[in-house]
């Protein structure tokens, strides 16, 4: 069965965006960007909310920029054809290899797990991940932890009153003090 992963950049105090909505502190160094390229290559479909979808729209046409370096071209070549499912109450259409979700997160994940296909079902965005977590649908949490305290904003982890036991399955340290942590949900 395809696993469901939640992977985002996060501040040391646990936020994916700061109180002002900014996330400029997540600009990856070359080593972190190379890691993200490797990780996206393992994804078979990406689920996301409207805000993340709109942020990532840049990559749908980035390959048209003649000044794009080799790593950015490689990322674009992997991201652009990747199937995406967008959860939104306000969008009526999406671009590229994206489609609007026709059901809730549980229905979409159930459908994707039943379909033939390889690669992980990746979830991006804290609100969508919180919904999936509340339904116990996430198999693995991956946090790219940046050495910054932003003091508030959108939390990486949902603030539900539910305990989830995790098993550490991987760590990696990057330049500039960035650390990647992978935890599998213990069931």
VOPAKOL-342517 format. One record per residue (C-alpha): residue number from 1; x, y, z; residue in one letter. Coordinates in steps of 0.5 Angstrom, whole numbers, plus 500, padded with zeros to 3 digits. Example, Ala and Ser with C-alpha at 12.3 -4.5 7.8 and 13.67 -1.06 7.14 Angstrom:
2
<r><mivo>1</mivo><X>525</X><Y>491</Y><Z>516</Z><marpa>A</marpa></r>
<r><mivo>2</mivo><X>527</X><Y>498</Y><Z>514</Z><marpa>S</marpa></r>
END
This chain:
187
<r><mivo>1</mivo><X>500</X><Y>500</Y><Z>500</Z><marpa>X</marpa></r>
<r><mivo>2</mivo><X>503</X><Y>507</Y><Z>498</Z><marpa>X</marpa></r>
<r><mivo>3</mivo><X>505</X><Y>511</Y><Z>504</Z><marpa>X</marpa></r>
<r><mivo>4</mivo><X>502</X><Y>518</Y><Z>506</Z><marpa>X</marpa></r>
<r><mivo>5</mivo><X>508</X><Y>523</Y><Z>508</Z><marpa>X</marpa></r>
<r><mivo>6</mivo><X>508</X><Y>530</Y><Z>511</Z><marpa>X</marpa></r>
<r><mivo>7</mivo><X>514</X><Y>534</Y><Z>509</Z><marpa>X</marpa></r>
<r><mivo>8</mivo><X>515</X><Y>541</Y><Z>510</Z><marpa>X</marpa></r>
<r><mivo>9</mivo><X>520</X><Y>546</Y><Z>512</Z><marpa>X</marpa></r>
<r><mivo>10</mivo><X>519</X><Y>548</Y><Z>520</Z><marpa>X</marpa></r>
<r><mivo>11</mivo><X>522</X><Y>553</Y><Z>524</Z><marpa>X</marpa></r>
<r><mivo>12</mivo><X>525</X><Y>551</Y><Z>531</Z><marpa>X</marpa></r>
<r><mivo>13</mivo><X>519</X><Y>553</Y><Z>535</Z><marpa>X</marpa></r>
<r><mivo>14</mivo><X>515</X><Y>549</Y><Z>530</Z><marpa>X</marpa></r>
<r><mivo>15</mivo><X>512</X><Y>554</Y><Z>525</Z><marpa>X</marpa></r>
<r><mivo>16</mivo><X>512</X><Y>553</Y><Z>517</Z><marpa>X</marpa></r>
<r><mivo>17</mivo><X>510</X><Y>561</Y><Z>516</Z><marpa>X</marpa></r>
<r><mivo>18</mivo><X>511</X><Y>566</Y><Z>521</Z><marpa>X</marpa></r>
<r><mivo>19</mivo><X>506</X><Y>571</Y><Z>524</Z><marpa>X</marpa></r>
<r><mivo>20</mivo><X>507</X><Y>575</Y><Z>518</Z><marpa>X</marpa></r>
<r><mivo>21</mivo><X>505</X><Y>570</Y><Z>513</Z><marpa>X</marpa></r>
<r><mivo>22</mivo><X>513</X><Y>570</Y><Z>511</Z><marpa>X</marpa></r>
<r><mivo>23</mivo><X>517</X><Y>564</Y><Z>510</Z><marpa>X</marpa></r>
<r><mivo>24</mivo><X>523</X><Y>567</Y><Z>507</Z><marpa>X</marpa></r>
<r><mivo>25</mivo><X>527</X><Y>564</Y><Z>512</Z><marpa>X</marpa></r>
<r><mivo>26</mivo><X>526</X><Y>557</Y><Z>509</Z><marpa>X</marpa></r>
<r><mivo>27</mivo><X>530</X><Y>559</Y><Z>503</Z><marpa>X</marpa></r>
<r><mivo>28</mivo><X>534</X><Y>553</Y><Z>502</Z><marpa>X</marpa></r>
<r><mivo>29</mivo><X>542</X><Y>552</Y><Z>501</Z><marpa>X</marpa></r>
<r><mivo>30</mivo><X>545</X><Y>548</Y><Z>495</Z><marpa>X</marpa></r>
<r><mivo>31</mivo><X>545</X><Y>542</Y><Z>499</Z><marpa>X</marpa></r>
<r><mivo>32</mivo><X>538</X><Y>543</Y><Z>502</Z><marpa>X</marpa></r>
<r><mivo>33</mivo><X>535</X><Y>544</Y><Z>495</Z><marpa>X</marpa></r>
<r><mivo>34</mivo><X>539</X><Y>538</Y><Z>492</Z><marpa>X</marpa></r>
<r><mivo>35</mivo><X>535</X><Y>534</Y><Z>498</Z><marpa>X</marpa></r>
<r><mivo>36</mivo><X>529</X><Y>536</Y><Z>496</Z><marpa>X</marpa></r>
<r><mivo>37</mivo><X>530</X><Y>534</Y><Z>489</Z><marpa>X</marpa></r>
<r><mivo>38</mivo><X>532</X><Y>527</Y><Z>491</Z><marpa>X</marpa></r>
<r><mivo>39</mivo><X>525</X><Y>527</Y><Z>496</Z><marpa>X</marpa></r>
<r><mivo>40</mivo><X>520</X><Y>529</Y><Z>490</Z><marpa>X</marpa></r>
<r><mivo>41</mivo><X>523</X><Y>524</Y><Z>486</Z><marpa>X</marpa></r>
<r><mivo>42</mivo><X>520</X><Y>519</Y><Z>491</Z><marpa>X</marpa></r>
<r><mivo>43</mivo><X>513</X><Y>522</Y><Z>490</Z><marpa>X</marpa></r>
<r><mivo>44</mivo><X>508</X><Y>519</Y><Z>486</Z><marpa>X</marpa></r>
<r><mivo>45</mivo><X>502</X><Y>524</Y><Z>487</Z><marpa>X</marpa></r>
<r><mivo>46</mivo><X>502</X><Y>531</Y><Z>491</Z><marpa>X</marpa></r>
<r><mivo>47</mivo><X>496</X><Y>533</Y><Z>496</Z><marpa>X</marpa></r>
<r><mivo>48</mivo><X>496</X><Y>540</Y><Z>497</Z><marpa>X</marpa></r>
<r><mivo>49</mivo><X>491</X><Y>546</Y><Z>499</Z><marpa>X</marpa></r>
<r><mivo>50</mivo><X>490</X><Y>552</Y><Z>495</Z><marpa>X</marpa></r>
<r><mivo>51</mivo><X>495</X><Y>557</Y><Z>499</Z><marpa>X</marpa></r>
<r><mivo>52</mivo><X>501</X><Y>552</Y><Z>497</Z><marpa>X</marpa></r>
<r><mivo>53</mivo><X>498</X><Y>550</Y><Z>490</Z><marpa>X</marpa></r>
<r><mivo>54</mivo><X>499</X><Y>558</Y><Z>489</Z><marpa>X</marpa></r>
<r><mivo>55</mivo><X>506</X><Y>558</Y><Z>492</Z><marpa>X</marpa></r>
<r><mivo>56</mivo><X>508</X><Y>552</Y><Z>487</Z><marpa>X</marpa></r>
<r><mivo>57</mivo><X>505</X><Y>555</Y><Z>481</Z><marpa>X</marpa></r>
<r><mivo>58</mivo><X>511</X><Y>559</Y><Z>479</Z><marpa>X</marpa></r>
<r><mivo>59</mivo><X>514</X><Y>552</Y><Z>478</Z><marpa>X</marpa></r>
<r><mivo>60</mivo><X>509</X><Y>551</Y><Z>472</Z><marpa>X</marpa></r>
<r><mivo>61</mivo><X>513</X><Y>556</Y><Z>468</Z><marpa>X</marpa></r>
<r><mivo>62</mivo><X>520</X><Y>556</Y><Z>471</Z><marpa>X</marpa></r>
<r><mivo>63</mivo><X>523</X><Y>552</Y><Z>466</Z><marpa>X</marpa></r>
<r><mivo>64</mivo><X>522</X><Y>558</Y><Z>461</Z><marpa>X</marpa></r>
<r><mivo>65</mivo><X>527</X><Y>562</Y><Z>464</Z><marpa>X</marpa></r>
<r><mivo>66</mivo><X>533</X><Y>562</Y><Z>461</Z><marpa>X</marpa></r>
<r><mivo>67</mivo><X>537</X><Y>564</Y><Z>467</Z><marpa>X</marpa></r>
<r><mivo>68</mivo><X>535</X><Y>558</Y><Z>471</Z><marpa>X</marpa></r>
<r><mivo>69</mivo><X>541</X><Y>554</Y><Z>474</Z><marpa>X</marpa></r>
<r><mivo>70</mivo><X>541</X><Y>546</Y><Z>473</Z><marpa>X</marpa></r>
<r><mivo>71</mivo><X>538</X><Y>544</Y><Z>480</Z><marpa>X</marpa></r>
<r><mivo>72</mivo><X>532</X><Y>549</Y><Z>479</Z><marpa>X</marpa></r>
<r><mivo>73</mivo><X>531</X><Y>546</Y><Z>472</Z><marpa>X</marpa></r>
<r><mivo>74</mivo><X>532</X><Y>539</Y><Z>475</Z><marpa>X</marpa></r>
<r><mivo>75</mivo><X>527</X><Y>540</Y><Z>480</Z><marpa>X</marpa></r>
<r><mivo>76</mivo><X>522</X><Y>543</Y><Z>475</Z><marpa>X</marpa></r>
<r><mivo>77</mivo><X>523</X><Y>537</Y><Z>471</Z><marpa>X</marpa></r>
<r><mivo>78</mivo><X>520</X><Y>533</Y><Z>476</Z><marpa>X</marpa></r>
<r><mivo>79</mivo><X>515</X><Y>537</Y><Z>479</Z><marpa>X</marpa></r>
<r><mivo>80</mivo><X>511</X><Y>540</Y><Z>473</Z><marpa>X</marpa></r>
<r><mivo>81</mivo><X>509</X><Y>533</Y><Z>471</Z><marpa>X</marpa></r>
<r><mivo>82</mivo><X>508</X><Y>530</Y><Z>478</Z><marpa>X</marpa></r>
<r><mivo>83</mivo><X>500</X><Y>529</Y><Z>479</Z><marpa>X</marpa></r>
<r><mivo>84</mivo><X>497</X><Y>534</Y><Z>484</Z><marpa>X</marpa></r>
<r><mivo>85</mivo><X>491</X><Y>534</Y><Z>488</Z><marpa>X</marpa></r>
<r><mivo>86</mivo><X>489</X><Y>541</Y><Z>490</Z><marpa>X</marpa></r>
<r><mivo>87</mivo><X>484</X><Y>542</Y><Z>496</Z><marpa>X</marpa></r>
<r><mivo>88</mivo><X>480</X><Y>548</Y><Z>495</Z><marpa>X</marpa></r>
<r><mivo>89</mivo><X>473</X><Y>551</Y><Z>497</Z><marpa>X</marpa></r>
<r><mivo>90</mivo><X>475</X><Y>558</Y><Z>492</Z><marpa>X</marpa></r>
<r><mivo>91</mivo><X>478</X><Y>555</Y><Z>486</Z><marpa>X</marpa></r>
<r><mivo>92</mivo><X>474</X><Y>553</Y><Z>480</Z><marpa>X</marpa></r>
<r><mivo>93</mivo><X>480</X><Y>550</Y><Z>476</Z><marpa>X</marpa></r>
<r><mivo>94</mivo><X>487</X><Y>549</Y><Z>477</Z><marpa>X</marpa></r>
<r><mivo>95</mivo><X>493</X><Y>548</Y><Z>472</Z><marpa>X</marpa></r>
<r><mivo>96</mivo><X>498</X><Y>543</Y><Z>469</Z><marpa>X</marpa></r>
<r><mivo>97</mivo><X>498</X><Y>536</Y><Z>472</Z><marpa>X</marpa></r>
<r><mivo>98</mivo><X>493</X><Y>538</Y><Z>478</Z><marpa>X</marpa></r>
<r><mivo>99</mivo><X>486</X><Y>537</Y><Z>479</Z><marpa>X</marpa></r>
<r><mivo>100</mivo><X>481</X><Y>539</Y><Z>484</Z><marpa>X</marpa></r>
<r><mivo>101</mivo><X>479</X><Y>534</Y><Z>490</Z><marpa>X</marpa></r>
<r><mivo>102</mivo><X>473</X><Y>531</Y><Z>489</Z><marpa>X</marpa></r>
<r><mivo>103</mivo><X>472</X><Y>529</Y><Z>496</Z><marpa>X</marpa></r>
<r><mivo>104</mivo><X>475</X><Y>530</Y><Z>503</Z><marpa>X</marpa></r>
<r><mivo>105</mivo><X>482</X><Y>528</Y><Z>504</Z><marpa>X</marpa></r>
<r><mivo>106</mivo><X>480</X><Y>521</Y><Z>507</Z><marpa>X</marpa></r>
<r><mivo>107</mivo><X>476</X><Y>519</Y><Z>500</Z><marpa>X</marpa></r>
<r><mivo>108</mivo><X>482</X><Y>522</Y><Z>496</Z><marpa>X</marpa></r>
<r><mivo>109</mivo><X>487</X><Y>518</Y><Z>500</Z><marpa>X</marpa></r>
<r><mivo>110</mivo><X>483</X><Y>512</Y><Z>500</Z><marpa>X</marpa></r>
<r><mivo>111</mivo><X>482</X><Y>513</Y><Z>492</Z><marpa>X</marpa></r>
<r><mivo>112</mivo><X>490</X><Y>514</Y><Z>491</Z><marpa>X</marpa></r>
<r><mivo>113</mivo><X>492</X><Y>508</Y><Z>495</Z><marpa>X</marpa></r>
<r><mivo>114</mivo><X>487</X><Y>503</Y><Z>491</Z><marpa>X</marpa></r>
<r><mivo>115</mivo><X>489</X><Y>506</Y><Z>484</Z><marpa>X</marpa></r>
<r><mivo>116</mivo><X>495</X><Y>502</Y><Z>481</Z><marpa>X</marpa></r>
<r><mivo>117</mivo><X>501</X><Y>507</Y><Z>482</Z><marpa>X</marpa></r>
<r><mivo>118</mivo><X>508</X><Y>508</Y><Z>485</Z><marpa>X</marpa></r>
<r><mivo>119</mivo><X>511</X><Y>513</Y><Z>490</Z><marpa>X</marpa></r>
<r><mivo>120</mivo><X>509</X><Y>516</Y><Z>496</Z><marpa>X</marpa></r>
<r><mivo>121</mivo><X>502</X><Y>520</Y><Z>497</Z><marpa>X</marpa></r>
<r><mivo>122</mivo><X>505</X><Y>527</Y><Z>499</Z><marpa>X</marpa></r>
<r><mivo>123</mivo><X>502</X><Y>532</Y><Z>503</Z><marpa>X</marpa></r>
<r><mivo>124</mivo><X>504</X><Y>539</Y><Z>503</Z><marpa>X</marpa></r>
<r><mivo>125</mivo><X>501</X><Y>545</Y><Z>508</Z><marpa>X</marpa></r>
<r><mivo>126</mivo><X>499</X><Y>545</Y><Z>515</Z><marpa>X</marpa></r>
<r><mivo>127</mivo><X>492</X><Y>545</Y><Z>515</Z><marpa>X</marpa></r>
<r><mivo>128</mivo><X>491</X><Y>539</Y><Z>510</Z><marpa>X</marpa></r>
<r><mivo>129</mivo><X>496</X><Y>535</Y><Z>514</Z><marpa>X</marpa></r>
<r><mivo>130</mivo><X>492</X><Y>537</Y><Z>520</Z><marpa>X</marpa></r>
<r><mivo>131</mivo><X>486</X><Y>534</Y><Z>517</Z><marpa>X</marpa></r>
<r><mivo>132</mivo><X>490</X><Y>528</Y><Z>515</Z><marpa>X</marpa></r>
<r><mivo>133</mivo><X>493</X><Y>527</Y><Z>522</Z><marpa>X</marpa></r>
<r><mivo>134</mivo><X>486</X><Y>528</Y><Z>525</Z><marpa>X</marpa></r>
<r><mivo>135</mivo><X>484</X><Y>522</Y><Z>521</Z><marpa>X</marpa></r>
<r><mivo>136</mivo><X>490</X><Y>518</Y><Z>523</Z><marpa>X</marpa></r>
<r><mivo>137</mivo><X>492</X><Y>518</Y><Z>515</Z><marpa>X</marpa></r>
<r><mivo>138</mivo><X>499</X><Y>520</Y><Z>516</Z><marpa>X</marpa></r>
<r><mivo>139</mivo><X>505</X><Y>515</Y><Z>516</Z><marpa>X</marpa></r>
<r><mivo>140</mivo><X>511</X><Y>519</Y><Z>516</Z><marpa>X</marpa></r>
<r><mivo>141</mivo><X>513</X><Y>526</Y><Z>518</Z><marpa>X</marpa></r>
<r><mivo>142</mivo><X>519</X><Y>529</Y><Z>515</Z><marpa>X</marpa></r>
<r><mivo>143</mivo><X>521</X><Y>536</Y><Z>518</Z><marpa>X</marpa></r>
<r><mivo>144</mivo><X>526</X><Y>540</Y><Z>515</Z><marpa>X</marpa></r>
<r><mivo>145</mivo><X>528</X><Y>544</Y><Z>521</Z><marpa>X</marpa></r>
<r><mivo>146</mivo><X>531</X><Y>551</Y><Z>520</Z><marpa>X</marpa></r>
<r><mivo>147</mivo><X>535</X><Y>555</Y><Z>526</Z><marpa>X</marpa></r>
<r><mivo>148</mivo><X>530</X><Y>560</Y><Z>527</Z><marpa>X</marpa></r>
<r><mivo>149</mivo><X>525</X><Y>562</Y><Z>532</Z><marpa>X</marpa></r>
<r><mivo>150</mivo><X>519</X><Y>566</Y><Z>529</Z><marpa>X</marpa></r>
<r><mivo>151</mivo><X>515</X><Y>566</Y><Z>535</Z><marpa>X</marpa></r>
<r><mivo>152</mivo><X>508</X><Y>564</Y><Z>532</Z><marpa>X</marpa></r>
<r><mivo>153</mivo><X>504</X><Y>563</Y><Z>525</Z><marpa>X</marpa></r>
<r><mivo>154</mivo><X>502</X><Y>557</Y><Z>522</Z><marpa>X</marpa></r>
<r><mivo>155</mivo><X>504</X><Y>551</Y><Z>526</Z><marpa>X</marpa></r>
<r><mivo>156</mivo><X>507</X><Y>545</Y><Z>523</Z><marpa>X</marpa></r>
<r><mivo>157</mivo><X>504</X><Y>540</Y><Z>527</Z><marpa>X</marpa></r>
<r><mivo>158</mivo><X>496</X><Y>540</Y><Z>529</Z><marpa>X</marpa></r>
<r><mivo>159</mivo><X>494</X><Y>542</Y><Z>536</Z><marpa>X</marpa></r>
<r><mivo>160</mivo><X>489</X><Y>537</Y><Z>537</Z><marpa>X</marpa></r>
<r><mivo>161</mivo><X>489</X><Y>533</Y><Z>543</Z><marpa>X</marpa></r>
<r><mivo>162</mivo><X>491</X><Y>526</Y><Z>541</Z><marpa>X</marpa></r>
<r><mivo>163</mivo><X>498</X><Y>523</Y><Z>542</Z><marpa>X</marpa></r>
<r><mivo>164</mivo><X>501</X><Y>520</Y><Z>536</Z><marpa>X</marpa></r>
<r><mivo>165</mivo><X>507</X><Y>515</Y><Z>538</Z><marpa>X</marpa></r>
<r><mivo>166</mivo><X>513</X><Y>516</Y><Z>533</Z><marpa>X</marpa></r>
<r><mivo>167</mivo><X>519</X><Y>512</Y><Z>531</Z><marpa>X</marpa></r>
<r><mivo>168</mivo><X>526</X><Y>516</Y><Z>529</Z><marpa>X</marpa></r>
<r><mivo>169</mivo><X>528</X><Y>513</Y><Z>522</Z><marpa>X</marpa></r>
<r><mivo>170</mivo><X>532</X><Y>518</Y><Z>519</Z><marpa>X</marpa></r>
<r><mivo>171</mivo><X>536</X><Y>525</Y><Z>521</Z><marpa>X</marpa></r>
<r><mivo>172</mivo><X>541</X><Y>529</Y><Z>516</Z><marpa>X</marpa></r>
<r><mivo>173</mivo><X>545</X><Y>535</Y><Z>518</Z><marpa>X</marpa></r>
<r><mivo>174</mivo><X>546</X><Y>540</Y><Z>513</Z><marpa>X</marpa></r>
<r><mivo>175</mivo><X>550</X><Y>547</Y><Z>512</Z><marpa>X</marpa></r>
<r><mivo>176</mivo><X>547</X><Y>553</Y><Z>516</Z><marpa>X</marpa></r>
<r><mivo>177</mivo><X>545</X><Y>549</Y><Z>521</Z><marpa>X</marpa></r>
<r><mivo>178</mivo><X>539</X><Y>546</Y><Z>518</Z><marpa>X</marpa></r>
<r><mivo>179</mivo><X>537</X><Y>539</Y><Z>520</Z><marpa>X</marpa></r>
<r><mivo>180</mivo><X>532</X><Y>534</Y><Z>517</Z><marpa>X</marpa></r>
<r><mivo>181</mivo><X>528</X><Y>529</Y><Z>521</Z><marpa>X</marpa></r>
<r><mivo>182</mivo><X>524</X><Y>523</Y><Z>519</Z><marpa>X</marpa></r>
<r><mivo>183</mivo><X>519</X><Y>520</Y><Z>524</Z><marpa>X</marpa></r>
<r><mivo>184</mivo><X>515</X><Y>514</Y><Z>522</Z><marpa>X</marpa></r>
<r><mivo>185</mivo><X>508</X><Y>513</Y><Z>526</Z><marpa>X</marpa></r>
<r><mivo>186</mivo><X>508</X><Y>507</Y><Z>530</Z><marpa>X</marpa></r>
<r><mivo>187</mivo><X>501</X><Y>504</Y><Z>530</Z><marpa>X</marpa></r>
END
